[in-house]
Amino acid sequence: GLLGVILATFGITAIVLLFGESVPKSYAVENTESWAIRISKPLKATEYFLFPLIVLFDYLTRQVNRLTGSTGAIESPYVTRDEIQEMIESGEREGVLEEEEHEMLTRIFRFNNTIVKEVMTPRLDMTAVPKDAAIDEAISICIQSGHARIPVYEGSLDNVQGVVHIRDLVRDLNYGETEAEDLELTDLVQPTLHVPESKNIDELLAEMQEDRTYMHMAIVIDEFGTTEGLVTMEDMIEEIVGEILKSGEEEPVEELDDRTVLVRGEVIIEDVNEALEIDLPEGEEFETIAGFIFNRAGRLVEEGEEITFDGVRITVETVENTRIMKARLHKLEAPEEPEEGAERGNENGEPNDNDIVDRSLE
């Protein structure tokens, strides 16, 4: 009767799912190589015997597509970008991928969404030399800055003529092909790219790889043609492999303990959020932790001042002139419930997470 139909339906469904789906897949996953070897010959034989049918149905499909005006092409990928990212996350959770491997693969997926402005060296940190400088002066600037390549400008940094390599400066002097007083810096300048700050770094990296005459460096300009900074091939590669520290260079994000980090002012907010597992907002007018502090304070800040925002206490550690060089971020413990009648927070008695506290050390 009806009961028999219901039992048969659910019983057969359970048997099919168990022995037709779950068990075979689990066995195949655990015994991939042996199962692949065992099943390869039957699959090859099946393909051989079904080949005439495959050809026939392929022909019929193409004829129908021709009548309907359809190409019949399947454009959907077998594996989507989101699925690959989910596999990476699963691999890290299950211990298949090491933490470093997981971070590198994650950076690769972020790479094509990163723009030049996010990785460039800002104008204030640029080391450059005027085009009328002496060769000895240019060599000295390269040595003092620790850079092998430096931009050469005329008048101001808004008019960069190109880039010079210390190798060329030293080589021509050492070989004695030209007297030092007769050799001009402009004779050794190589051309360089000028790119907008909104350009994607994957596109720029491809351009640099195609044309090696650009000295692995590009000058970054804004919409008005003003120089905003510079970006090197190393800056872009670091977005995949992580920070490449030079001798004596400090970590941009130094972990002091589980809840505290010391960061350089130019570190972008995304990196700080990742290091402390917090959620500081990014604004249209700022991308770095220094920009965030200035935005919250609404004025210039001094060493020792603190900003508390959304459970994070930010202390300004080092200021040079008006520029924030270092800041300390500490993730606060979850606040306890205030006692009834306690005077704290705003006029409604609600706690205010976004307080600015001036605790200057003067």
Helices and strands as residue ranges (DSSP letters): H 2-17, I 18-22, H 23-30, H 32-68, H 81-93, H 99-111, H 116-119, E 121-122, G 123-125, E 129-130, H 135-145, E 149-153, E 160-165, H 166-175, G 185-188, E 193-196, H 201-210, G 212-214, E 217-221, E 227-232, H 233-241, E 253-257, E 260-264, H 269-276, H 289-297, E 306-309, E 312-320, E 323-331, E 356-357
